[in-house]
């Protein structure tokens, strides 16, 4: 049996973000991936979109697939969800590798992100990104996802779930990766969480920005394989 590996996308992402690495990783692992609520054409929940609900979705998915405890590679918000799941349901997660996961959520950070997650702003300033959102989530579904995501970030700013105190409960191998040119996630905030992990390690990727499509594919695959063999 190949080891189970879940690829968990980030906010405004979808399973399609992993198309270029999943086919390679499938040689060694049984790769699982699914769209989080409101992403990739799935409906938004009736309740406000929150990390707690997405964490529950991951836990339920692992149990329904009978693959726990499973390894998770979580990009951005996906890493946050995986860590929260490891704390909430330790039996479901065996190890976690994150990339570009933001931990330092404050009202100021949430407000800054909210200004850019505006449909009219994006249509004017980032039409290519709008086209990608429409392709990933659907022509009529991408726009409602923006305020839902803003609400999630604002909720995190008011009550961060992952802090130097809470991550001490994640007593499994956890490796945090961050790009040295990531303008959303700092090396410093990643280092702060790494120092509190009971079984943690950290990698700073050179010449790497936040968007996963700009991450060197060969380097990312090597890092995943390296972590999975620890």
Secondary structure, DSSP 8 states (H G I E B T S, - for coil): --EEEEEE--TT--GGGGHHHHHHHTTTEEEEE---TTSTT----SS---HHHHHHHHHHHHHHHT--SEEEEEETHHHHHHHHHHHH-TTTEEEEEEES------HHHHHHHHHHS-HHHHHHH-HHHHHHHHHHH-TTTHHHHHHHHHHHHHHHHHS-S--TTGGGG--SEEEEEEETT-SSS-HHHHHHHHTT-TTEEEEEETT--SSGGGS-HHHHHHHHHHHHT-
